[in-house]
């Protein structure tokens, strides 16, 4: 599932004007750009309130009023991604990169749209570009590692992940990804060790519990796996993998039942 990253655009001069002017003053100074800013801001507030469709309409108004603003197009792309409207998300991502060539956030958003569609070759290409524009952004590196893992570029994946963890040994996403990679390679002992390291760093992150649960199930540690699956649903009842988690728990229960004489 694509991570949604909404950029909150706050031009200092514009923000100061909006905060300091009276209602009459704001009206007299109103411009398409300031109206667009207001719609974008309202869209972000609606998104945070869980009103994604309403947020989308507000940010659409922002892009129509200020069509060259890369940030608004990027926000709209992210909102479309949240609704799995990938054609629309792709279009807005392209407009963002055209409006602000070389911008790392726009390049990263473009990569995100490809990653959400499992187009790993295209996604990896854009993550590389984003990394060049923002060398210190670890998120781009982890996202690129996801692509490398799916593309079976094992040597490049190992190098990327090791470099990330050398600089940030407690990077939870990198640890979880490494654990998952070990699991796919049937290195279940390494997978469990890495998953437990991630859990020490982020004990309240449902995805770290989910990774450990999958590893424990693969290792035949059914009771512990059930406990971790339950922890995921306790921390996030509406987890995107909730249905799969319940199926896994039912499967483990059925195995236990089958062992009863």
N, C-alpha and C positions, 0 to 999 in steps of 0.2 A: 504494500500500500504506500502510495506516495506520501512523503511528509509535506505538510502544507506550511509554507513559509510566506507569510504576508508581511511585506515591508511597510513599516509605518513611516510615511514620508513627512518630515517636518522641516520645511525650509525655515531657518531661524527668522529671517526678515518677515516672512508671511505669518508665521506663528505669532510673532510680536505684534504685528498689525492687528490680527484677529483678537488677541488678548487685550490690547490697549484701547481699541476704538469702541465708542458707544455704538448702539444699534444703528443710529442715524449715520454715524461715521462709516460703519461697515457697509451700509447700503450705498453710500456715495462713492466708496472705493471698490465696489464689487466688480470683479473681472471674471471672464471664463475660467482663468486659472484658479482664482480663489474659490469659485463655486465648485470647481472640480476637486479641489483640496477638501472641501466640506463633504462632498459626496463620498470621496475615498475614505475619509475619517469615519463617516457614519457606517460605511460598508465594513470597516474593520471592527467597529463596535458590535455590529450585528453578527459578524462572524464569531466573535468571542462569545456572544450570547447563544450561539448554536443555530442562528437563523441564516443558513447558508444561501438559500435562494434569494432572500431579501437583500443580503449582503451583495450578491452578484449583481442585482439590479442597480444598486447604488454605485458600485465600482464601474459598471457599464456606462452610467451617466458621466462619471469622471473621465473615462477614456474618450467619450464623445465630445466633451467640452475641451479637453486637452489631449488631442490624439497623438502628440509627439512625446508624451511623458512615459518613459520606459517603465517607471515604477508602477503606474496604474495598470499598464498592460500585463506586467508580471503578476500583480495581485489578482487580476481577473483570470489569468492563466491558472494560478494556484486554486482559485475558487472552482473553476471548471474541473480541475483535476479531482477536487474533493467530491465532485458529483459524477465522476467517471465520464465526463463529456470530453473525450480526448481530442476529437477533431477541433473543437472550439479552443481547448487548452493549447493545442499545437499552434493554432493561428495566432493567439495572443502572445505566446512565447516568441514566435517569429517577429511579431511587431515590436516586441520589447528589445530584441537584439538589433533590429534595424534602427530603432529610435536612439539606441545608445550602444554603438559598436564597441566591442571589447570590454563591456561591463561584466564583471565576474558574476554578479547576482543574476543577471539576465541569461548569461551562458549556463549557469547552474540550473536555472529554471527550465531552460530548453532541455538540458540533460535529464532533468526530473521527468519531463513529459515522455521522453523516450523510454526511460527506465520503467515508468508506470505501464507502458505498453509492451514491456519485455523486449524492446528493441535495443539489445545490449551493445551492439557494435556502434550504433549512432550515439547512444548515451555515453559510452566510454570516450568517444571522440570529443564530445562537448565538455565532459568533466575535465579532460586534459587541458582544454582551452581555458576553462574556468580556473584550474589550478595555476596556470601560467599567469593569469591576471591577478590571482590572489594566492600567492605561494604559502601563506600561513593559515589558510582555511583548511582545517583538518576534515571538516564535513565532506568536502569535495573528494578528498583522498579516500575516505571510507566508502563513499558512494561509488567511486571508481573501482574500488576493491570488490564491491558487490558484482559489478559488471564483469570483472576479470574472473571471478569465481564461476559465474554462469557461462562464460566463454571458454572455460576449461584452460585458461592461461595460468597454470599452476605456479610456474616460476615467478611470473610477474606479480601474481596475487601474494605469494609468500613474501616477496621483497617489500611490496607496498605495506602489508599488514605489519611486518616486523619493523619497518621504518616508523610507522605510526606509533606502535606500542613502545618503541625505544624512546620516543619523545614524550609520549603520553601513556604511561603504563596502565593507567586507570581509565582509559577510554572504553566505556561500556559497550558502545556499538562495535568497536573493533574486536573486543574480547568475545562478544556474542557471535560475531561473524566468524571469527577464527574457530570457536567451538563448533559452530555449524559445519564449517569446512572439514574439521576433524571427523565429525559424525558421518559426513558423506563419504569420507575415505575409510570408514569402519575403524577409525582410531578412537574407540569409545572411551578409553581411559583418559587420553589427552583431552577429549571433548568434555568429559565430566570435570576434570581439573580446571579447565579454562572457564567453564560455565560457573563453577563455584567461585572462582576469582571475580568474575563479573558480578555475581550476586553479593559478594562482600562490599563491593563498591556502591551498588545500587540495590539495596534490599527491598525497596518499595517500587521497583520498576517491574511491571507485569511481564514484559518481554524477556527479562533475564530469568524469571521463574519459568516461563514457557520453554525457553531453551533448555534449562536444566531438566525440566519434566520430560522433554523429548529424549534427552540423553539417557536419563534414568530408565525410561521405558525400553529403550534400545538395549540397555544393559541388563534387563530383566529385574530391575529393582522396582517392582510394581507398586508396593505400598508407598514408597517415597515419591514415585512419579504421580500417584493419585494426589498426594499431599500438595505437590507443587502445582498441579493442574488446578486444584481447588483454590490455591493462593492467587493464581492468575485471575480467576473469576471473582474472588473477593476484592482484589485491588481494582479490577475493571470489569464489571459485569457485562458491559456491552463491547467487550474486546472483539476486534474483527475476526478472530479465530475461535470465538466462543462455541460455534456449532461443531467445529472440528475437535475442540477440546472435550466437549461432552461425548462425542463419538469415541474418542480415545479412552475416556474414563469407562464408558460402557463396555468397550472391548476388553479392557483389563478386568473389569468385574466379571465378564463372561468367562474369561480364562480361569479366574478363581473358582467360579461356580462349577466349571468342568472338572476341576481337581477334587471336588467334594465327592466322596464315595456314595 
